[in-house]
Amino acid sequence: MIIDPSEESDGMIFILLRPDNRVLLMLRDENSRYFSNTWTFPGGACDYGEGFLAACIREAHEEFEANLQPNDCKLIMKRLNNHSLVYVCKISNNNTLKQHEGKDMSLKTIEELKELELGYEQADIVPVLQDYVVNQGK
């Protein structure tokens, strides 16, 4: 599937993927306007004049101190229901994550993701992520 990131979008979601295929989720806090106390993939919006990939890298650093390079991230889907782009960003085990937003964070396997009710109706991302993980070396 070819995804054109230049098409109109409202924001982006980033999935931080470790070598053991666990991914980072954040628990939104009770003061969140939407989906408070709910697990979600992190994300954000572009600053004025900023591209989606640059926003992804910036937000990952601001929210979790993840140090990403553009080659670490791959656009895997565009969510049609709310026009957000979804990136998977590979991080090493040496990339120590520190939470700066939300109530909590947790590393989850794909199987654990399937059991959760994710905020923002993000369950549609899980099968695409699973396909990416299975086929990433091919």
C-alpha positions in Angstrom: 0.0 0.0 0.0 1.4 3.4 -1.0 0.4 6.1 1.5 0.8 9.8 0.5 1.6 11.8 3.7 1.0 15.0 1.9 -2.7 14.4 1.8 -4.8 16.3 4.4 -4.4 14.8 7.9 -5.3 15.9 11.4 -2.3 14.5 13.2 -0.1 11.4 13.6 0.3 8.4 15.9 3.7 6.9 16.7 4.4 3.4 17.8 7.7 2.9 19.4 8.8 -0.7 18.6 11.5 -2.5 20.6 13.6 -5.4 19.1 11.6 -7.9 21.2 8.5 -6.5 19.3 6.9 -4.9 22.4 5.4 -1.5 21.8 4.9 1.5 24.0 1.4 2.5 25.1 0.6 5.5 27.3 -2.2 5.7 29.8 -4.0 9.0 29.5 -4.5 10.8 32.8 -7.8 11.8 34.4 -7.5 15.4 33.2 -7.4 14.3 29.5 -10.2 15.9 27.5 -10.8 12.7 25.6 -10.4 9.0 26.7 -9.1 9.8 30.2 -7.7 6.8 32.0 -7.4 4.9 28.8 -4.5 3.2 27.1 -3.5 4.6 23.7 -0.7 4.8 21.2 0.9 8.2 21.6 0.7 10.8 19.0 0.3 14.5 18.3 -0.1 17.3 15.8 2.3 19.1 13.5 3.5 22.5 14.5 3.0 25.2 11.8 5.2 24.3 8.8 6.3 21.0 10.3 6.0 17.8 8.4 4.4 14.7 9.8 7.7 12.7 10.2 9.4 15.7 11.9 6.4 16.0 14.2 6.6 12.3 15.0 10.3 12.5 16.0 9.7 15.7 18.0 6.7 14.3 19.9 8.4 11.0 20.7 11.3 13.0 22.2 9.0 15.5 24.1 6.8 12.8 25.5 9.2 9.9 26.2 12.8 11.2 25.5 13.0 8.7 22.6 15.9 9.6 20.3 14.7 8.9 16.8 16.2 9.5 13.3 14.0 9.7 10.2 15.2 6.2 9.0 13.9 4.7 12.3 10.3 5.5 11.3 8.0 4.0 8.7 4.5 5.2 7.7 2.3 2.1 8.0 -1.2 3.4 7.6 -3.6 6.3 7.2 -6.6 6.1 9.4 -9.5 7.3 7.3 -12.0 7.8 10.2 -10.0 10.7 11.7 -7.3 11.4 9.1 -4.3 10.5 11.2 -1.0 9.0 9.9 0.5 6.1 11.8 4.2 5.6 12.0 6.2 2.7 13.5 9.5 3.8 14.9 12.1 1.2 15.8 14.0 1.9 19.0 16.8 0.0 20.6 16.8 -1.5 24.1 19.4 1.2 24.9 16.8 3.9 24.2 15.6 4.5 27.8 12.2 5.9 27.8 11.0 8.5 30.4 7.4 9.5 30.6 6.6 13.2 30.4 2.9 13.0 29.4 0.0 10.9 30.6 -0.5 8.9 33.8 1.6 5.9 32.9 3.4 4.0 30.1 3.8 0.3 29.4 5.5 -1.9 26.9 3.0 -4.4 25.4 3.2 -7.4 23.1 0.8 -7.6 20.1 -1.2 -10.3 21.8 -1.6 -8.0 24.9 -2.7 -5.2 22.6 -5.5 -7.4 21.2 -6.9 -7.7 24.7 -7.1 -4.0 25.4 -9.8 -1.5 24.6 -7.7 1.3 23.2 -8.7 4.9 23.3 -9.5 6.8 20.1 -10.8 3.5 18.6 -7.2 2.5 17.8 -7.9 -1.2 17.7 -7.8 -0.9 13.8 -4.1 -0.2 14.1 -3.2 -3.5 15.8 -3.7 -5.9 12.8 -1.6 -3.5 10.5 1.1 -3.3 13.2 1.1 -7.1 13.5 1.4 -7.5 9.8 4.3 -5.0 9.8 6.1 -6.9 12.7 5.7 -10.2 10.9 6.9 -8.9 7.5 9.5 -6.3 8.6 12.4 -8.5 7.7 11.0 -9.3 4.2 
